[in-house]
Amino acid sequence: MALRFGADSLLECGCDEAGRGPLAGDVFAAAVILPEDFYLEGLNDSKKISERKRLHLRPFIEQKALAWGIGRVSVQEIDELNILHASFLAMHRAIEAMSMRPERLLIDGNRFDPYEDIPHHCIVGGDAKMASIAAASILAKTYRDDYMLAAARRYPGYGWEQNKGYPTSQHRNAIKQLGLTPLHRLSFTIK
């Protein structure tokens, strides 16, 4: 996994989101700037490692990163903006939450709404190619999972402890039986 995108000395920041596909819950993003000598055994795209491994790696990322930030966009904002632009807004908020200003943004995916005057590069599958994006992937996923576990206690019966709001048959059946919660995205097709 590559540590740097550019051959120059620009301060690079990896960005990724978690929670674009669920029927319920806020979307989260993380932004991470790693030191040039960073190495973390097992670092990879959050979808390719277990929940236990993600939770194990998170404190190391938070301790070793030069800077990191978490951004989140509410269900109401998702419904107003659409999920794609809400994801970009969550990344913007994550960048704003950092203690350092990056000089280059590395974005997981193929599109991005530019952030201020900072150049960005979209990298498809970047969370499996670039260490800073992989680190952001893990932070975004674990913070969103924590949020959904808390939401599951407030709204029992939807199985969010397991499905994290994704459209599983268990979740869809619960919607039919229990109805929608304030955390369901009304702009999504929920059947």
N, C-alpha and C positions, 0 to 999 in steps of 0.2 A: 504494500500500500504506500503510495507516494506521500511524502511529507510536504513538498512544495509544488505549486503549479508553475510558477515563473522562475526563471533563472536569476532574476533581479533580487533586491533585498526588500521589496515591498512587504508590509505587514499584512499577511493573508488571514482571512476569516472564513471558516466554513459555516454554511447555513443549511439547515434542514428542518422539515416540519413533521408533525405527527398528528393524525386524526383527520385527514381529508375525506376518507371514505365512510366513516360512521354515520348513522342516522341520528345520533345524539351526542351532545357535548361540544365544548369549545375546541378549537384547533390550536395547537401549541407549536412553537418553533424555538430553536436554539441557535445561537451564534457562538462560535468558539475560535479563539486565537491560540495556537499551540506554539511552544518554543521550538527552535530549530533542531534541538537534540531529543525531541519527544519520542518515546517508544512505550507502548503499552501492549503487552501480550494479550492476544485475543480480541483486539480492537477490530471491529467490522461493522457493516451495516446492521442496524438494530434488529432488522427483520430476520437476520441470519444467525442470531444468537439467542439463547434462552433468556427468559425473564430474570432468572437467578443470576446469570452472567452479566446482564445489563446492570442490575442493581449492585453487583460487585464492582463493575468498572466505573460507575458514576462518580463515587467519591475521589477516585484517582484522577479522573478527568478534571473535576472541579478543583482539586488541589494543584495539579501540574500545569493547567492551562495558564497562559499569561492573562487571559480575560475570557469570560463567558457571560452570556445573558440568556434569559428565557423571555419569550413573548407569547401572548395569548390573545385570541380574538373570540368574543362571545358568540353564542348561538344567534343572538339577535343581529349582530354585525355580519355573521355569515349569511343570514337570510337577506340582508340588505345588499351586500356586496357581491355575492356568489362565493363559492368555496375556493376557487382559484385565487381571486384577489384577496380574500380573507387570509389565505395561506401566506401570500406575499406580505400583507400587513403584519401578520404575526412575526415574520422574519425581520421586518423593519423594527418592530418593537423589541425584538431580541437584540438587534444591533445597538439600538438606543440604550438598552439596559447594561451594556458592557462598560467597564471602567476605562477602556482604551478605544480609540477610533481606528478602525482598520483602513488600509490603503488599497486593498483588493478584496472583493467578495467572491467566494466560490459557492455556487448555488447548486444544490442537488436538483436535477430536472432539466427541462428544455426551455423554460420561460421564467421571466422575473420582471416585476415592476422595478425600475431603477430606484436606488436609494441615494438621495442627494447627489453629490458629484463623485461618488466612489465607483470606480469601474468594477464591473461584475462579469463573471464567466459562468455560464450554465454548463453543467456536466451531467449528462444522462448516466445514471447509475453511479454518481459521484460518491455516494455513501459506502460503496465497496472499492473505490479507487483512491480517495483522498482521506488522509487521517483526520483532518479538521472537520470534514463533512461527516465522517463516521462518528466522531466524538459528538458533534451536534445532533446526529441522528439518535444516539443513545440518550443524551440529555432530554431532547424533545419527547421521546417515547416514554421515558421513565417519569417525567413530570406529568405528562398527560395521563399515564396509567394511574399515578397517585390521585389525580383529580377524579378520574372515573371510579376508583375504589371508594372515594368519599361520596361521590354521587350515588353509588349503589346503596350506600347506607341510608341516604335520604329518600331514595326511590327504589325500594326493594321489589323484587319480582321480575325485573327485566334481564337479569343475568349479567349485569355490567361487570361483576367481579371477574367473569370469564371472558365475555365478548367485547368489553370496553366500548360498547355502543355500536359495534359493527352490525351489519344486517344479517345476523344468524337466524335460523328458523326459530330458536328459542326467543330471541328478541322480537321478531315479527309476531309470533304467537302472543307474547305478553302485551304487545301494543293492541292487538285485537281484543284481548281480555280486559286489560287495565286502562286502555286509552293512552293518550300522549301526555308527556310531562312537559314542564317549562324548558327542559333541556333538549327536547327533540327539535330537529331542524325542519321547520315547516316548508322550506324551499326544496327539500328532498322528497322524492317519491316514496312514501311510506305506505306499504300495503301488507 
